[in-house]
Each structure stands twice: as C-alpha cells, then as structure tokens.
C-alpha cells in the first residue's frame, strides 16, 4: 500500500513538472527557440563555430551579428567570442565583399544570389578552416545568419557546407487586416499588435520582434492596415506613427506599406469626388 502511494506521488510530481514546462513555453519565440544541442551531438558544432568574425556597422549588419551571437550562445551553451580577423580554425565569418577583404578574395558565387541572397560555404582562409556567410548586401547576411542557425537547429552537419540561396519572389509581404481601433477583420486572437494611441512616442519592443520573425523566413514587407481601414492613416498625424513602426522594422529589411482607401480624397482631402480620372483627385494623390 505504501509503495502504491509512493507511485501515485511520483506520477503526480511528473505531471506537475510537465505542466511547469508547458507554462514556461509561451510560444513568443516562435521557431527562433535556440535550445541547447544535445551533449552527445555538441562537440562537432562547437568545433566548427568557436569564434565569430563579423564585418559591417549598419543596423542590419549589427542585427545579423546579434542574431548569430544569440543563436550560437543558446545552441552551443556558451558565449561565442567576437574577433576582428581569422586566427584559428572554427571561425564563422559574416559579411559582404564591400566590408570584408577576406570575403572579397574568396571568389564566391555571389553573382548568382542577387541583392538578398547569400552563400554559406566551408572554406580555407588564411590557412584556417572557416565557415563563411556572405552576401552582396547586409540584409543578405541577415538571411544567411538565420539559415545557418536553422542548419544547427535541425541538427545538420557543418562540414562541407555549400549553400547558395536567392529569393524567387521580389516582394514577400505579410498583409495585416488591422484597423486603427486595433480590431482585426476576421481576427480571432485578440487585438492588433500596433497600438496607434501610444505611437510615435512609445515604440514597443514587440515591433522589432515582429520584424525579426518576419526576416527569419524571408518576409521583406508588411501592409500595416486593413484594405478597408480608415483614411486617417494617410494624415500627417498618423504618418508619423507609421514612420516610427518603419524605423523599428528597417534593420530587419522589412518595408512598410499602407492600404490606401479609395474615398480618401473626399474623407480627408476635402474634394467632392474620388474619381481617379478627375485631375484634382490625381493631383491630391501625388
């Protein structure tokens, strides 16, 4: 009887542990959970990524560097040192030919990836084993950083890397059906993330988090408002708010778009018609 009670107690304890784990995971990190690699698999990953050498100082280049730091720290269970040059095996080199002489001299097939693509390749540079994440632009290096981290997340080997990737579609947009009062047309998960009452004075960190998640899957644009939303978003007062969101999105290469209400020339422009063939209407839109 005593053994049975002990067994029941252990089962209850295990159930509580499962509940605690579920409560700790709130889903906010989406697929960007950089949980540690299992100990039995950790060695080769640590050996391949012992130090980061990054180039570029733009907000996007820094976002790419920060993502690699965050990701490798979580996945490998240690803070990766940042170096200025290649001095040992296990270097991860991130940059573009414009900001890295080493990358410029590697003769990588960057002519195949355009403005937003990237190359991830295992190379020998300065006599050392290096993983290079290269692109023609800083946003390309950010996309490459996400791809490299996903490679580790999915437990793929880091030796003999030769990844060449370029987007097939130029405009990759996320379309929000959000209204200025924060309701969402056909939305069933709460209010809009965009709090227009607080903007532009207070820009929530969540806006940058949203842009980061977008960039991680290659999204490069967001329409902030519903197709039938209020024309007020086109007024100077609201355009300042839009600009604040655009500023939070910009380091992640996410451009902001607005849905323009057809009747805006009447509602906020003081015109008697919204007919696009009317010269006054065309002048107003310009």
Protein Blocks (a to p, Z undefined) as FASTA:
>chain_A
ZZmmmmmmmmmmmmmmmmmmmmmmnolnmmmcccdddfklmmmmmmmmmbccdedjbfkl
mmmmmmmmmmmmmmnopacdddfbdfbghiacdddfklomklmmnopakllnojmbccdd
dddeehiacdddddfbfklmmmmmmmmmmmmmnopafehiacddddfbfbacdddfbdfk
opaehiaebcafbdfklpmkbccfklmmmmmmmmmnopabdcfbdfkbcfklmpmklmmm
mmmmmmmmmmnopacdddddfklmmmmnopabfcfkbmklmmmmZZ
